[in-house]
Amino acid sequence: MNACSRPRILIARAVFPEIVDRLALHFEVEANAPDDIWPRAEFIRRLQGKQGVFTTGGERIDAELLAACPDLRICANMAVGYNNFDVPAMTAAGVLATNAPGVLTETTADMGFALLMAAARRVAESEHFLRAGKWDRWAYDMLIGQDVHGSTLGIIGMGRIGQAIARRGALGFGMKVIYHNRSRLPEADEAAVGARYVGKDELLKTADHVMLVVPYSKESHHTIGAAELALMKPTATLVNIARGGIVDDAALAQALREGRIAAAGLDVFEGEPRVHPDLLTVPNVVLTPHIGSATVPTRRAMAALAADNLIGYLTQGKPVTPLNPEVMAAGT
């Protein structure tokens, strides 16, 4: 293929140099090595004449942008979540959407348990206590938390990551695992991960620890709000590794401050990278900056899959993980 006829793509944020080099074998690449956060108008300007864009989950692709970027054919997200994509608008515009599922399942499940352990056992509070020089004696009730082993784990959302969490809980920690999902898993799948299906209210009332792993949508917005928090045990832990907006962060901060639940672990937030200021003032919450998939092997795999989607679609019409394959069926 003649270099001048190669498709043009934009890489919206800095990624591994070897991924940029690989994409440059197939495309004319405009990369963002300084990792600048472009204003929307600048992002649209840079997309002019581009057939593809490599996104990382924070770049909004909607009808307005698509109308301004008529050459665009594919948006490849380096993330499993894609709430930055207006998929119906992309389908209507004939633009393929892809994400990066599967490759981050086990790493994100690990992070879920890291937050659960840290919150339930008050690890962050303990470290702050120690660093502040407050540890001057032993006391029977000093920073006591809740057990994880043998407790009841409630999982809301039972896709790949939810099932990986269930396996860890049932097989690794001897937990009783209950779950709620839009649709119940086949019995064989439930047995494989040691989980039992229950209604959402029963899960919230019963679980010692609640883990959220649902994708974000209008329907899942504030899956956990004040009413749901009121159903939980005062000794319970809530962990959100799903998406910001699944939890009403203001209501959660109030429940934590008032001791209506014991602790929380959050890797995602409404309006991130901003964090609700009330969450920053309560001690019984562990906060991490959306690092659920942040290991070197997993982030490399995510970037490689996004690159595979761009290369597969723009060179052969064969993406790996399309979200709206009807675009291909329509021959656009």
Disulfide bonds with the S-S distance in Angstrom:
none
